[in-house]
């Protein structure tokens, strides 16, 4: 999280409307959610990153570089080269409810093509995404955070986020079950047969192999906009337990809202993490057993009972979840069980081969959070009555 809450913006009220005295533009600017983020980022850059005031401009017109260009970059940080100011960092600011999705990134890259800075960043005041241009490879590298101004000038002190590459099993590995299980410990459970363990290993390889991306696909209800590959993350659940491990990360649009969805396998569970600007938790922890990872004629079927807990309220009756799924997504309900999908895997399966299962898993997890919200609201109403 990129927390700007400590930066307070002084507001001036004129005829019932609020304004901010923008020191960079030297004029009063009407208060909007996006402008508040912009002003807090300016404070952050000057106080934390040590950017000199004279090396920062707000709403920089690109026409100063490219005649006729009508775009304006939100914030541009400059460096001095041969006694001239040159763009060093360009930041695109959005209001908190706007996710940092492909559309925002493409807007940022438009500025990059004209200004050619060494760093580009986008933020909504909650999250921040920053990249550094690597000239030798003509590519941008993700950074953990915005470096200090002096470090940007000297090109040092920068923590690069590297995607976690997954090495799949080869053909020979599948002939050595003992070696295979040792390699995938502690991802899989001891409470299933070796044959099922092999199938789960195929699923794990399919999930984490990023040679094929699952993105720009879906429907009006649920759309995977971006596959961000693998990343080590930490999650808690409603019981307060912590889960650290490798997750496949997706930016998902669901019912017009954006979520970061993290899918992983650890300790014999399929894990689904959900994040937006208000939550970060595991919505689903599906334990892989003979009853949830069931052999069928052409592969394996993944099943869930509907079991769920809601914060301090504890366990919710399975039937409440099942009834909600029956109303909202009946196609995954059969004989009062959640059928998340049938997996027919081979040693070379990729994530595109388990696409339907991934979509069902994500939608079911998001629906579970809807049930949680309903149950939490019911508890609040009960407490107040």
N, C-alpha and C positions, 0 to 999 in steps of 0.2 A: 504494500500500500504506500502511496505517495501522499503523506499527510501535510496539508497546508493550513490546518486549523489554527496553528499558533500565530499565523499572520492575520492581524485584524486590519480591516480597511476602514478608514474614516469616511463617513458619508455626510453630505451636505443636503439638507432638504430645502427645495425652492418651489414654492407654489404647489406643495403637495407631492412633488416628485423628488426622488433621491438621485444625487450626483456624486461622482468621485473626482477629486482634484488630481488628475493624472500629471505627475511631475515630469514624466518623459515627454508627453505631448504638450505639456504646459497649457492645459485647458480643462474645463469641466466636462466630464463624460457621464452620460446617463447610466445609472446602475442597471445591469442585466446579469443573469447568472454567469454568462461567459465572460463579461467584463470583470466580475469579481475574481474569477479564476485567473484571468490575465494579470490583474493587479497583484494578486498573491504570488504569482510566479515571478513577477518583476522583483518583489521584495525578497523572495527566496534567492534569486540570482545574485542580488546585490549583497545580501547578508550572509548567505551560506556558501555560494560559489565564488564570491569576491569579484564579481564583474564590475569594473569601473562604470560609473553612470554615463560617462561620455562614450562608452563603447557599447551602448545598448539603445536600440530604437524600436518603437512600437508602431504597428500598422505601417510597416515599411513598404512604399509603393514600388512594385517591380518595374514600373516604367522608367525608374532612374537607371536601371540596368539595360532593359529591353524596351525600346520605344514602342508605344502603343499597347503594352501589356497593362491590363486594368486590375490585375490581382494585387492584393496587399498581404504581406506576411505578418502574422500576429506579432512575433517578437524576433528580432535579429540581434545577435551578439557579434561584435566585430573584433578583429585583430588588426594590428598595424603592420603592413608590408610595404617596404620602400616608401615610407612616409605617407602611405595611403591606407584608408580603412577598407578591409576586405571581410566578407561574411565568414564567420567562424562557426556559428551555431544558429539554426533556424528552428523556432518552436511554434507549433500550431496548438492553439488553446480551444477547448470546447467546454460547454457547461457540463456539470457532473452527470446529468442523465444521458449524455451522449457517449456511447461506447467507443473505444479506440479500435474501430473496425477498418476494413479495407478502404472504404470511401474516404476516411480521414487520412489514411496513409497515402492514398493516391493524390489527394490535395497537397499533402506535404511534399511529395515527389515533384509536383508541378513547380513549387518554389525552388526545390533543389536544382532542377534543370536550368533555371535562370541564374540563381545566386551562386551555385556551386560551393556550398559551405563544406567544412570538414565533418560537421556533425548535424544531424537532424533529430528532432524530438517532437512528440505529441503528448498532450496531457489533458485530462478532464478534471484535474484537481484531486482526483482519487488515485488514479493510476498514471504512470508515466512510461513511455516507451522511447528509448533513445538508441540511435545507431551512429556508428563512426565509419566514415568512408576509408576503405583501404585501396589506395591507388594502384598498387602492384597487381592486385587481382580484380580491379574494377568492380568491387562489391562493397556492400555495407555489412558491418558486423554489429550485432546487438551488444549493448553495454548494460551492466547491472544498474548503473546510476549515472547522473550527470557529474563529470569530473570537475574539480576545481578549475577556475579560469586559468591559473598558471600552469596546471597540468595539461589542459587542452592546448595551450600555446606550445608546450614542450613535448606534447604527444606521449605523456607518461601517466602512471597512476590510474590506469583504466582496466576495470574488471570486465572481461568479455564473457558473455553468456554463450556457451557452446552447447548445441543440441546434443543430447545423449544418444549416440549411435548404438543400434542394437545388432549384435552378431548372432545370426540364426544358427541353428543346428545344421550340420551337413549330413549327407546320406549315411556316413559311417557311424555318426553319433547315435542314430536311431537303433543301431544294432547292439549298443552297449547301454542297457537300461540303467545299470548302476551308475555309470559315468553321467548319464543324462539327468538322473534324479539329483545327483550331487551338484550339477551345474545350475539347476533350477531351484535348489533349496535356497531360501525358505518360501518361494513363491507358491508352491503347491502343497496340498495337505496330505497327511499320511492315511486319511480315513477313506480312501478309495483304492481300487485295484490299479495295478501297474498299467493295464490297458487304458483305463480312463486317464491316468496321469499323462500318458503319451499324447492323448487327444487334447488335453488341457495345454500341454507344452506347444502343440501345433497352434492352438488358439493364441497363446502368449506371443509366439513368433509372428502371427498374423497381425496382432494388435500393435506391437512395438516396431515392426519393420517399416521404416519410413521411406523406403525406395518408391512406394506408391502413396500418394496423398488422397485423402477423402475430403474433398472440399468443393464449394460451389455446386451443391446438390441438395435436393430435398423438395419440399412443397410449401404451400402458403402458410401452413401451420408451423412446421419445423424445418429449418434450413441451416445446413452446415456451411458457413461462409468461409472459414479458414481452418486449415489443419496446421497447427503450429508445432507438430512433431512431439518429441519426448522431452520431458523435463522432470528433474527430481523436485518433489514438493512435499509439503506436510499438511495434513488435514486432521481436524477433530470431528467428532460426531456429537449427537445429542447427549451422549453419556459422558462426554468430556475426554474420551480416549483419543490418543494421538496415533496417526498413521503416516509414516514417512516412507517414501519410495518413488519409483519411476511411474510417470503417468503420460498418456498420450493426450495432448491438449487441443481442444477445438473451440473456436468461436462460433456460437450457435445463436440464431435468431428464432425465438419461439413466441408466438402470439404478439409479435411486434416489439418484444423486449429482447435484449442481448444478454447472453450468459457465457461465461467460460466454463466449459465442461472438461473434467479431467477423468480419464478412464485408466484404471490400473488393475493389476493382479498382485496380491500379496497375502501371505499366510493362509493360502487356500480360499481366498475371497476374491470375487470380482467387485471392484470398488468404483463408485461413481461420485465424484466431487462436483459441486455446483458453486459458482461464484457470480455475484453481481456487485453493485455498489452498496448492498446492504448485508449480504450473507457470504460465508465461506464455510462449507461443511460437507460431509458425506451424506448424500441423500439415500444411498443404497449401499449395503454391504451384503453381497450375496455369497453365502458359503457354498463351496462346491463339494457336494456329497453325491451319493448314489441316487438320492431322491430329487436333487436339483439339477444334476448333470446326468440325464437319463438316456440310456442306450435305446435307440429306435432303429427301424429297419435300415434307413440310409443315413446313419450318423448319430448325432446326439442332440437331445432337446434340453434347453435350459429353462428351468421352471422356478417360480417364486410363489411363496404362500400368501404374500401380502403383508407379512409381519412388519411392524413399524413402531418406533418410539417417537414421542413428541416431548422434547425437553423435560421439564420437571413433572409433566403429566404422566410420563412413563409410557408403557405399552398401550397401543391403540388396538381395539378389536380388529382382527384380520378382515372381518366382514365389512367393516366401514370402508377399508381400502378397496376391497373387491367390488363393492357396490359403486364406488366412485369411478373405478376403472370401467365397469360395465356401462356406466352412463357416458363417460368421456372417450373411451378407447376400447370398444367391445371386441375389436379384432384380436386383441392379445389375451382375451379371457376365454377359457374353455374349461368346462366342468369345475367351475369355481377355483381355478388356478390361473396364475399369470404365466402365459407361454411367451417367453421373450424371443424365442426363435429356434430353428433347427440348424445345427452346424454340421456341414459335411466338409471336413478339412483334409488337406493333404500336406505333404512336407514343404510345399512351395506356396501355400495359400497366403494371400496378401489381404490387407484391410478391406479392399474393394470386394473381396469374396465373402466378407461377413458384414457387408453394408446394411442389410435388412436388420440383422441382429443389433448392430450399433445404434441404428435409428430407434428401434424398439426400446433398447436399454436407456437411451437418453430421454425419450418421451415418457417412459414409465417413471423415471427418476424425477422429472419435472412435475409430473402429475402427483407424485408422492409429496412433493413440497407444497402443492396446492392443498392436499389433505391436511398437512401439518398446519398450514396457515388457518384453515377452517377450524381445526381442533383447538389451536391456541386461542383463537377469537372466542370460541365457545367457552373455554376455561375462564377467560377474562370476564365474559358475561356472567358466568356462574359465580365468580368471586365477588362481582359487584352487586349481585342480587341478594 
